[in-house]
Amino acid sequence: TRRGSGGGGGGSREIVLLLLSGHVASLAAPRGSALDLAEELADGFPPALLQSVEAGPTITLPAMVRTFRSVGCSAGELWTDRVPPADFGNFGPHSSRGRISGGMAASASPFMLAQTNLTVLENCSEPRFKFGKDVEELTEFLSARRSAASTTSPQALSAYACGVGQVHNLLDLLWSFREPVVLDGVSNPVVSLAAAHKHFIITGNSAMPDDIVKASIVAALSPLREKVTLHAVGLGVQGLLRDPMLSFCRIVQSGRSGLEWQVREHKNWSELLAWLHESAGDEPEPPQLISTQRQIEIEIRRRCAESGGVAWASLFVPEPCEQLRRWTTILEDSGPA
């Protein structure tokens, strides 16, 4: 579903991607020239596959809609009164730093990554991921490694046996896509991937969730400048002063190996909601919120979307392009002055 008063390269690419992947798409636009343009774009397609419709308020969006993209609307306009569908985003206006987008439209879609120059990627030197002292200490927080600590089997104690293979797969992607790409005929020709500002939610202090530990290892070895905030919700006055939280936070806030995580404490979920409503919109980047321990609360999803961000239920996924989508954002630049 597309809504707004104009088109855009990003929106057009995603329409093509949806059609190629078997989705039924609707081009929704306000009555007038925008709707006329939508009708022209849909002309020649079977109506059961692609159709143009008059746009209505977001609150009337049918529950059957699984993917939603908007052109020209702000996130605050879209999601003030409604929880977004599972896949959503908005393509905002252009600025000196490129198009200001929100939701999942701020990330590189698989179709955009498929257009990357593969010859350039093949010439990128493959990094060797050698674990230094800090990274080795981080692997000790992995649940499988803690469970294996009492055994005598070397294989049981290996980092790979504890799931670090996911870390290496993501690092391979980040190093492969680290170089910017220069395009012809556009106002901001230099396009690159940058690390999204990730916000992790943690609600217990008995053990560190494996996804957060793996994310810390990726951040320590990533070619990108990783920005991470850890939100501790409902841990109590002494929550951050007890292990394993104390030891883990000491490493990820040390500044060594590029680890400069921030930690925010929230007394309860209401306080986290208040932060999303009052402060998240003032951050330099929309929040990429990730909860690895429970389902994302509906109101948190809505408020995160309202501030231009996304609330993910998991960080690591098998599909490579989807993995990059959850870890990075797009930067557009005019290049050297």
Buried (B, 14 or more C-beta within 10 A) or exposed (E): BBBBBEBBEBBEBBBEBBBEEEBBBBBBBBEEEBBEBBBEBBEEBEEEEBBBBEBEEBEEBEEEBEBBBBBBBBBEEBBBEBBBBEBBBBBBEEEEEBBBBBBBBBBBBBBBBEEBEEEEEEEEEEBEBEBEEBBEBBBBBBBBBBEBEEEEEEEBBBBEBBBBEBBBBBBBBBBBBBBBBEEEEEEBBBBBBBBBBBBBBBBBBEBBBBBBBBBBBBBBBBBBEBBBBBBBBBBEEEBBEEEBBEBBBEBBBEEEBBBBBEBBBBEEBEBBBBBBEEEBBEBEBBBBBBBBEEEBBEBBBBBBBBBBBBBBEEBBEEEBBEBBBBBBBBBBBEEEE
